[in-house]
Amino acid sequence: MTRDITVTVDGKPETAAAQDRTLLVHWLRDTLDKRGPKIGCDTGNCGACTVRWDDTLVKSCMVLAVQADGGTVETAASLSEEDGSLNPLQQSFKDHHALQCGYCTSGMLMTATDFLDSGEEVTEETTRRALKGNICRCTGYHNIVCAVRAAAEERP
C-alpha cells in the first residue's frame, strides 16, 4: 500500500508517497534525493544511514518511512551553517583528514554531533565508544576521533 507522508527534513516540510514497506533511508534518497544518508548494510550495522529522527539518533535503514510521518528528520545536510559554510565539526573533519572515501562521513558526523550535544565528557575512550556503531573501512578511526575531540574543544 502506498500513501503520502509528510516529514520535516532538514527544516523543510516534505510530502511524498511512501509504500508501507519502504525504509526511511530509501525514501530520503530515492524519493527526496537526499544524498547524506548512505545505504551501507540495510541491517543497522554500519551507521552510514544515521540521521536524527525527532531528536533521537537512528539508523534510517531500521525505520520505515511511514513511521516518520508527521515527524522531523535531520540529515548531515542540516549541519552546515546558514551561509552554507562548514560547521565546526565538519571543519574539524576536514582539518584532521577524518575522511577518505567519504561513505561513512555523514553517519559519523550525525553520531558525533549527537555525542557532542549529549554533554558527556569528551575523551578518547568516550569518543570511540560513541562512534562504535559506525563502520569506516578507510581511516582506521584515529583521525575521526581526533577531529571530534578537537571540535569539542572549540565548543562553548
C-alpha positions as CSV (number, residue, x, y, z in Angstrom):
1,M,0.0,0.0,0.0
2,T,1.2,3.5,-0.8
3,R,0.3,6.7,0.9
4,D,1.5,10.3,1.2
5,I,3.5,11.1,4.2
6,T,4.8,14.5,5.4
7,V,8.2,14.7,7.2
8,T,10.1,17.9,8.0
9,V,13.5,17.1,6.6
10,D,16.4,19.4,7.3
11,G,13.9,22.1,8.4
12,K,11.7,21.9,5.3
13,P,8.3,20.1,5.2
14,E,8.4,17.3,2.5
15,T,5.3,15.4,1.3
16,A,5.7,12.4,-0.9
17,A,4.4,8.9,-1.5
18,A,5.8,6.0,0.5
19,Q,5.0,2.4,0.4
20,D,4.3,0.8,3.8
21,R,7.5,-1.3,3.5
22,T,9.8,1.5,2.3
23,L,12.7,2.1,4.6
24,L,13.3,5.7,5.6
25,V,16.8,5.7,4.1
26,H,15.4,4.7,0.7
27,W,12.6,7.3,0.9
28,L,15.1,10.0,1.8
29,R,17.5,9.1,-1.0
30,D,15.2,7.8,-3.8
31,T,12.1,9.9,-3.3
32,L,13.5,13.2,-1.9
33,D,17.0,13.0,-3.4
34,K,18.7,13.5,0.0
35,R,22.2,12.0,-0.5
36,G,23.6,12.4,3.0
37,P,22.3,9.1,4.4
38,K,24.1,6.3,2.6
39,I,22.9,2.8,2.0
40,G,25.5,0.6,3.5
41,C,24.3,-2.6,5.0
42,D,20.5,-2.3,5.3
43,T,20.8,-4.2,8.6
44,G,21.7,-1.4,11.1
45,N,25.3,-2.4,11.5
46,C,27.3,0.1,9.6
47,G,25.9,3.5,10.6
48,A,26.2,5.1,7.1
49,C,22.5,5.9,7.1
50,T,22.4,7.6,10.6
51,V,20.0,10.5,11.0
52,R,18.2,12.3,13.8
53,W,14.5,11.4,13.9
54,D,12.5,13.5,16.3
55,D,15.7,14.3,18.2
56,T,16.8,10.7,18.5
57,L,19.7,9.3,16.6
58,V,18.6,6.4,14.5
59,K,19.9,4.2,11.6
60,S,17.4,5.1,8.9
61,C,17.6,1.6,7.4
62,M,15.9,0.4,10.6
63,V,12.9,2.8,10.4
64,L,10.0,2.6,8.0
65,A,9.3,5.9,6.2
66,V,5.7,5.8,7.2
67,Q,6.8,5.7,10.9
68,A,8.4,9.2,10.4
69,D,5.1,10.7,9.1
70,G,4.5,13.9,11.0
71,G,8.0,13.9,12.4
72,T,11.3,15.6,11.9
73,V,14.4,14.2,10.3
74,E,17.8,15.8,10.2
75,T,20.5,14.6,7.9
76,A,24.1,15.7,7.7
77,A,22.9,18.4,5.3
78,S,21.3,20.1,8.3
79,L,24.7,20.6,10.0
80,S,26.1,23.3,7.7
81,E,25.9,26.9,8.8
82,E,23.1,29.1,7.4
83,D,25.5,30.7,4.9
84,G,26.5,27.2,3.6
85,S,29.9,27.1,5.3
86,L,31.0,24.1,7.3
87,N,30.1,23.9,10.9
88,P,33.0,23.5,13.4
89,L,32.7,19.7,13.5
90,Q,32.6,19.4,9.7
91,Q,35.6,21.8,9.5
92,S,37.4,19.7,12.1
93,F,36.8,16.6,10.0
94,K,38.4,18.4,7.0
95,D,41.3,19.8,9.1
96,H,42.1,16.5,10.7
97,H,41.8,14.4,7.5
98,A,39.0,12.4,9.1
99,L,37.6,11.1,5.9
100,Q,38.9,9.3,2.8
101,C,36.2,7.8,0.6
102,G,33.5,9.8,2.5
103,Y,31.0,7.0,2.5
104,C,30.7,6.8,6.3
105,T,31.2,10.6,6.8
106,S,27.5,11.7,7.1
107,G,26.7,9.0,9.6
108,M,29.9,9.7,11.6
109,L,29.0,13.5,11.6
110,M,25.5,12.8,12.8
111,T,26.7,10.4,15.5
112,A,29.5,12.8,16.6
113,T,27.0,15.7,16.7
114,D,24.7,13.7,18.9
115,F,27.6,12.7,21.2
116,L,28.8,16.3,21.5
117,D,25.3,17.6,22.2
118,S,24.9,15.0,24.9
119,G,27.2,16.9,27.3
120,E,29.2,13.7,28.1
121,E,32.9,14.3,28.8
122,V,34.8,14.0,25.5
123,T,37.8,11.8,26.0
124,E,39.4,9.3,23.5
125,E,37.6,6.5,25.2
126,T,34.1,8.1,25.3
127,T,34.5,9.3,21.7
128,R,35.4,5.8,20.5
129,R,32.5,4.4,22.4
130,A,30.1,6.9,20.9
131,L,31.3,6.1,17.4
132,K,31.3,2.3,17.8
133,G,28.1,1.9,15.8
134,N,29.6,3.4,12.7
135,I,32.0,1.5,10.4
136,C,34.7,3.2,8.5
137,R,36.6,1.0,6.1
138,C,39.3,3.6,5.2
139,T,40.6,5.7,8.0
140,G,41.3,3.5,11.0
141,Y,39.3,5.9,13.1
142,H,42.3,7.7,14.6
143,N,41.7,11.0,12.7
144,I,38.0,10.8,13.2
145,V,38.5,10.6,17.0
146,C,41.0,13.5,16.8
147,A,38.5,15.6,14.8
148,V,35.6,15.0,17.2
149,R,37.9,15.8,20.2
150,A,39.2,19.0,18.5
151,A,35.6,20.1,17.7
152,A,34.7,19.6,21.3
153,E,37.5,21.9,22.5
154,E,36.0,24.6,20.3
155,R,32.5,24.4,21.7
156,P,31.4,27.0,24.3
